[in-house]
Amino acid sequence: MDRHQELKELIKRDAIKYGKFILSSGQESDFYVDLRKVTLNPKGATLIGSIIFEMIKDRGIDAIGGMTLGADPIALATSMIAFQSGYNISAFIVRKEKKTHGTSNWMEGPIAQGQRAVVVEDVITTGSSTIKAIERIEEAGLKVEMVIALLDRMEGGKGAIEALGYKVYSVFSRETLL
């Protein structure tokens, strides 16, 4: 079984719930995908890191991250797989709220101005949290090269992000996962 199929089976087994749910976007849905059940699982993290690393390895990427909490394990898993493969791609975190003490940072991690970054997201619905992450990342002086989501719910988020000039890739879409 290839990595995509293995990951798909893991997500279907552990992360998809059916019923009535209110999403973080405020929208109602008949299914919910709790990808933390997979991104924080060692097998899931390894599969995700490997898949995303293959997507970015030849693009000159320096850093990977996104809005906490969904992006954190994805970024770290990819960074670790990259390191094991001889690449230095640092993981970073974008805070939901500005740090109120110390350096007062929006972002955490070994990043520097001018670096080329990939923004990762567990699930894209409306795209609003990804867009906020992109704004913070660019304010910190990094250049966003692309966005990668584990799941595109196909509810307008990809289009909203791409309308701002960023290419969005997804490992799965609602159609390919369900």
C-alpha positions in Angstrom: 0.0 0.0 0.0 1.4 3.4 -0.9 1.8 6.3 1.7 -1.3 8.2 0.4 -3.5 5.1 0.7 -2.1 4.2 4.1 -2.8 7.8 5.3 -6.3 7.8 3.8 -7.1 4.6 5.7 -5.7 5.9 8.9 -7.8 9.1 8.6 -10.9 7.2 7.7 -10.5 4.9 10.7 -9.5 7.4 13.3 -10.4 10.9 12.4 -13.8 11.1 10.5 -17.0 11.5 12.5 -20.5 11.7 11.0 -23.3 13.7 12.5 -24.1 17.4 13.0 -21.1 19.6 13.8 -20.3 23.3 14.0 -16.9 24.0 12.4 -14.4 26.6 13.5 -15.6 28.7 10.6 -19.1 28.7 12.2 -20.6 26.6 9.4 -22.6 23.5 10.1 -21.4 20.2 8.6 -22.6 16.6 8.4 -19.1 15.3 9.1 -16.0 16.4 11.1 -12.4 15.4 10.5 -10.3 15.6 13.7 -6.9 15.3 12.0 -5.1 15.7 15.4 -6.1 12.0 15.9 -3.7 11.3 12.9 -1.2 14.2 13.0 -0.2 13.3 16.6 -0.1 9.6 15.9 3.5 8.5 15.1 2.5 6.5 12.0 0.3 9.3 10.8 2.9 12.0 11.5 5.5 10.0 9.6 3.2 9.4 6.6 2.2 13.1 6.5 5.8 14.3 6.9 7.0 12.0 4.1 4.2 13.0 1.7 4.6 16.8 2.3 8.4 16.6 2.1 8.1 14.9 -1.3 5.9 17.9 -2.4 8.4 20.5 -1.3 11.9 19.0 -1.4 12.9 20.5 -4.8 11.5 24.0 -4.2 14.2 25.6 -2.1 12.1 25.9 1.0 13.7 27.1 4.2 10.8 26.9 6.7 7.4 25.3 7.2 4.6 26.1 9.5 1.2 27.7 10.0 -1.5 28.6 12.5 -1.3 26.8 15.8 -2.6 24.1 16.6 -3.5 22.3 13.5 -0.3 23.1 11.6 2.2 22.4 14.4 2.5 18.6 14.2 2.4 18.7 10.4 5.3 21.2 10.2 7.4 19.4 12.7 6.9 16.0 11.1 7.8 17.4 7.7 10.8 19.2 9.1 12.1 16.0 10.8 11.6 13.9 7.6 13.4 16.6 5.7 16.3 16.6 8.1 16.6 12.8 7.9 16.8 13.2 4.1 19.6 15.8 4.3 17.5 19.0 4.0 17.3 21.8 6.6 13.7 23.0 6.7 12.8 24.6 10.0 9.4 24.3 11.6 7.6 27.4 13.0 4.4 28.2 14.7 2.1 31.2 14.1 0.3 32.2 17.3 -3.4 32.9 17.4 -2.7 35.8 19.8 0.4 37.9 20.0 2.7 36.9 22.8 2.2 39.4 25.7 5.6 39.0 27.3 9.2 38.5 26.4 9.7 39.2 22.7 5.9 39.8 22.0 6.2 37.6 18.9 3.4 36.3 16.6 5.7 33.5 15.5 8.0 31.0 17.2 10.8 29.0 15.7 14.2 29.3 14.1 13.2 31.6 11.2 14.7 34.6 9.6 13.6 37.3 7.2 13.9 36.4 3.6 13.4 32.7 4.1 11.1 30.9 1.7 8.2 29.3 3.6 5.4 26.7 3.1 2.2 27.3 5.0 0.6 24.1 6.2 -2.9 23.5 7.5 -4.8 20.4 8.7 -8.1 21.4 7.2 -9.1 24.2 4.9 -12.8 25.3 5.0 -13.1 29.0 4.4 -9.4 29.7 4.4 -9.6 32.5 7.0 -7.1 31.0 9.4 -4.7 30.2 6.6 -5.0 33.8 5.4 -4.3 35.1 8.9 -1.2 32.9 9.1 0.1 34.1 5.7 -0.3 37.7 6.9 1.7 37.1 10.0 4.4 35.1 8.2 4.9 37.9 5.6 4.9 40.5 8.3 7.8 38.6 9.8 9.7 38.9 6.5 9.3 35.4 5.1 8.1 34.8 1.6 5.2 32.4 1.3 5.8 30.1 -1.6 2.8 27.8 -1.3 0.1 26.4 0.9 -0.4 22.7 1.6 -3.5 21.4 3.4 -4.0 17.8 4.5 -7.7 18.2 3.6 -9.5 20.7 1.5 -13.2 20.5 2.5 -14.0 22.2 -0.9 -16.1 24.9 0.7 -14.4 28.0 -0.8 -11.2 28.2 1.2 -8.8 27.2 -1.5 -10.3 29.8 -3.9 -10.1 32.5 -1.2 -6.4 31.8 -0.6 -5.6 31.5 -4.3 -7.4 34.8 -5.0 -4.7 36.4 -3.0 -2.0 34.9 -5.3 -1.0 31.8 -3.3 -1.0 28.3 -4.9 -2.9 25.8 -2.7 -2.2 22.1 -2.8 -4.0 19.5 -0.8 -3.1 15.9 0.1 -6.9 15.0 0.1 -10.0 16.8 -0.9 -13.5 16.1 0.4 -14.1 14.1 -2.8 -10.9 12.0 -2.6 -11.2 11.3 1.1 -14.9 10.5 1.5 
